[in-house]
Amino acid sequence: MYKKSTLMRCIERRKGLYQIEKIQNYVRFLQENLNEIEFHLKNYRLVQLVSMGILQFGLNLKTQ
């Protein structure tokens, strides 16, 4: 398992790579880009991000 701070640094790097400022926009980006999801799956991060609830807010954006 990764530390929360390690995961957040990874998210911040990926947001910067795509010039995304808000976590909500990055979650939307994840929903629309399979390649980004595959990146996290290959690095075993996505499951942990979901289990920590980091993505739960963003996943709920779609229903609102």
Stockholm file with secondary structure:
# STOCKHOLM 1.0

chainA/1-64         MYKKSTLMRCIERRKGLYQIEKIQNYVRFLQENLNEIEFHLKNYRLVQLVSMGILQFGLNLKTQ
#=GR chainA/1-64 SS CCCHHHHHHHHHHHHHHTTCCSHHHHHHHHHHCHHHHHHHHHTTCHHHHHHTTTTHHHHHHTTC
#=GC SS_cons        CCCHHHHHHHHHHHHHHTTCCSHHHHHHHHHHCHHHHHHHHHTTCHHHHHHTTTTHHHHHHTTC
//
